[in-house]
Amino acid sequence: MVCKNGLIAFALECPTCGGQMKLSPPGPKANGLSFRCKTNRTHEVASRKFSFFENLKPTIQDIMDFVKSYMEGHTLFMTSKLSGVNYKSTAVNWGSFIRELFKEHFTRSIRQKVLGRN
């Protein structure tokens, strides 16, 4: 799996035949971008596969609205209201997960700067 930002892959290995899969326009099995195998075009996987979004029911747009609002510094309660995400169950879990992602990204960035890599 190859990720540029750590959230969504843009290429991965086909779980059926081992060929290389690339992001493609939606096919019959997906309602958004999907991965399609270069070897066998009938092998298709939803773009959420192997990502932060894989088991989430809301659309990726709703999730991005939540993340954007949270990054803008809104409280978790306000973020859930602005994005339409349920506060009591989903928003609290997502907030915790996003904080962990931010920490990991920050730690990785600092480590790269300390080691002299940009």
C-alpha positions, 0 to 999 in steps of 0.5 A: 500500500502506498500513501502520500498522506497516511490517510488514503492509499493511491496504489496497492497490491490486488488482494486477489491476484497480487497485481498492482491496483491504481485509483480509478473512476467508480465502477459497479461495486463502488460509489466513489473512487475505487482501486482497479487491478491492472492485470484483471480489471474485474478485481475492484476494491473500494477506495476506503479499503485499508484506510482510516475510513474503511469501517466508517458509515458517513461519507468521506466528505462528512468526515473531512468536514469534521476533521477540518472543523476540528483542526480550526480549533472548534470544540468537539461539541461544535465540531460535531454540530457543524459536521452533522456527526453524532457527538456522544458516540462518534465525535468523541472517538474520532476526536481521540483518533485525530489527536493521535494522528496529529501527535504521530504526524508532529513527532514524525516531522520533528524527528525528520527535522532533527535528523536533517531530513526535509 
